Amino acid sequence: MNDDDAEAFVIRLLKEQGPQSTMQIEKLARKEHKRCPDQTVIFLMKMKKKGLIRGEASLEKKGWVWSTP
């Protein structure tokens, strides 16, 4: 999956499912036979820097939680 397709997939996923942890996004992507171009957390951080999604560290989820702006 190229960057544009992966970004569209993640945004759609977050809009439909609500905030998700990195692991949840990986599981849902695997379920749909999709894979991020980089390691998932690196790819999500790049999307965050572009302002496409929000991310914050969560002690409760023991990792990052991602959502749409």
N, C-alpha and C positions, 0 to 999 in steps of 0.2 A: 504494500500500500504506500503510495507516495505521500508527501507532507500534507498537501491540500486535502486529499481524501481522509487522511488520519485526523486532521483538525476538524473536518466536517463531522466525522464519526463521533469524536469526543464531545463536541458541542451538542450534537443531537442527543447523545447518550445522557449528558448532564441535564439538558432541558426536559427530557422524558422521565428520567429516573431521580432527578434531584441530586444534591451533593453526594459525592462518592469518594471513597478512599482510593489510593493508588492501586491497592490490591483488588478492590472491587472492579475498577475499570479494567484491569488486566484480565480478570475472570470473565467479565462480560464480553470483552474483545475476543478472547479465546473461544467463547461459546459461539460467536458469530464468525469464527475462523479469520479474524483480523489481527494484525500485529502492527505496533507502532514502528516507525522507521528507526528510532534509537531505543535505548532502554526507556521504559514507560515514564519513569519519574523525570528523566532528562527531557524527554519530549514535552511532558506537561509543564515543566519549568520554562521551556522555550515559549510555549503557548501563553503562559502567565506573563512573561516579559513583553510579549506582543500585545497584551491586554485582552486576549481572547477569552480567558478564563481567570477565575480567582483561585488562589490556593492558600491554605493556612495550616500550620502544624497543629495536630490534635493529640493531646496526651491520651485522651479517651480511646481514640482509634489507633494510637501508637504509630502515627505517620501523618502524611499529608492528606487533607480533605479538599477536594476540588469542586467548584461550582461555577455557574455562569454569572457574569457581571449583572 
